[in-house]
Amino acid sequence: VQLVESGGGEAQPGGSLRLSCEASGIRLSDYGVSWLRREPGDKSTWWVASLSRSGANTYYEASVKGRFTIARDNAKNTMSLQMNNLKPDDTATYYCAATATGSTTFDDLATYDYRGRGTQVTVSS
């Protein structure tokens, strides 16, 4: 099983980036999917957004609500995170993750059944 993130890079404050995560070995439609991030110098990861297994429910951490959108494309077996109005505080390594429990807002990446290796996002002027 592999989850591979892409789409990270640099952006200016107020700008946008779209992260993608391609899965192999599992069907993302069978899992709740999430994005987490680790800020520079921080050993911990922090939950950012989740999409339920059914696709009916989305959940967002307060600081990104209204700016980030999580989605899943079952046909392509990918998930994404559209990030708009980026702020310097969004600078982090972003990880995609999947859980068989349906949906979760856990901060600890290790609690997820599958996770990617991360993609770096840097927001600065």
C-alpha positions in Angstrom: 0.0 0.0 0.0 1.2 3.4 -0.9 -0.1 7.0 -0.5 2.0 9.5 -2.4 1.4 13.3 -1.9 2.2 15.9 -4.6 1.5 19.5 -5.2 3.5 21.1 -2.5 5.7 24.1 -3.0 5.9 27.8 -2.3 3.2 30.3 -2.3 2.7 33.9 -1.2 0.3 34.9 1.5 -3.2 35.0 0.0 -2.2 32.5 -2.7 -3.4 29.0 -3.4 -2.0 25.5 -3.7 -3.7 22.2 -4.4 -2.3 19.1 -2.8 -3.0 15.6 -4.3 -2.6 12.1 -2.8 -2.6 9.1 -5.0 -3.3 5.7 -3.5 -2.2 2.3 -4.6 -3.0 -1.0 -3.0 -6.2 0.2 -1.4 -9.4 1.8 -2.6 -9.7 5.2 -1.0 -13.5 4.9 -1.3 -13.3 2.2 1.4 -11.7 4.6 3.9 -12.2 7.9 5.7 -9.4 10.2 4.5 -7.7 13.0 6.2 -4.9 15.6 5.8 -2.5 16.3 8.7 0.4 18.7 8.9 3.7 19.0 10.8 5.0 22.6 11.3 8.7 23.3 11.1 10.6 22.2 14.2 7.5 20.4 15.6 7.7 16.7 16.2 3.9 16.4 16.4 1.5 16.2 13.5 -1.8 18.1 13.7 -5.1 17.2 12.1 -6.3 19.5 9.3 -9.3 18.1 7.5 -11.2 14.8 7.0 -13.7 13.4 4.6 -15.9 10.5 5.8 -15.9 7.2 4.1 -19.4 7.8 2.7 -18.2 11.2 1.3 -21.2 12.8 3.0 -19.3 14.6 5.7 -16.3 16.9 5.9 -14.6 18.2 8.9 -12.0 21.0 9.2 -9.7 22.4 11.9 -10.9 25.8 12.9 -8.0 27.7 11.4 -8.5 26.3 7.9 -12.2 26.2 7.8 -13.5 28.3 4.9 -10.1 28.3 3.2 -9.3 24.6 2.7 -11.4 22.0 0.9 -10.9 18.3 1.1 -12.1 16.0 -1.7 -11.8 12.5 -3.0 -12.0 11.2 -6.5 -13.0 7.6 -6.3 -12.6 7.0 -10.0 -9.0 8.1 -9.9 -8.4 6.7 -6.4 -7.0 10.1 -5.3 -7.7 12.7 -2.7 -6.9 16.3 -2.6 -6.7 19.4 -0.4 -7.4 22.7 -2.1 -5.8 25.5 0.0 -6.9 29.1 -0.6 -6.0 32.3 1.1 -2.8 30.8 2.4 -1.1 32.2 5.5 2.4 31.9 6.7 1.1 29.8 9.6 0.1 27.2 7.0 3.8 26.5 6.3 4.2 22.8 7.1 4.7 19.3 5.8 1.4 18.0 4.8 0.4 14.3 5.0 -2.5 12.4 3.6 -3.9 9.5 5.6 -6.6 6.9 5.5 -8.5 5.1 8.2 -10.9 2.2 8.1 -12.9 3.5 11.0 -14.7 5.9 8.7 -13.5 9.3 9.7 -11.3 10.7 12.4 -9.8 13.9 13.6 -6.9 12.4 15.4 -3.6 14.4 15.4 -1.3 11.4 15.7 -0.4 10.2 12.2 0.4 6.8 13.6 -3.2 6.2 14.5 -4.2 6.1 10.8 -4.1 2.8 8.9 -2.2 4.3 6.0 -0.2 7.5 5.5 2.0 9.2 3.0 5.5 10.6 3.4 4.5 14.2 3.1 4.8 17.2 0.8 6.3 20.5 1.9 4.2 23.7 1.7 5.9 27.1 2.4 4.0 30.3 2.5 6.1 33.4 2.6 6.4 36.8 0.9 
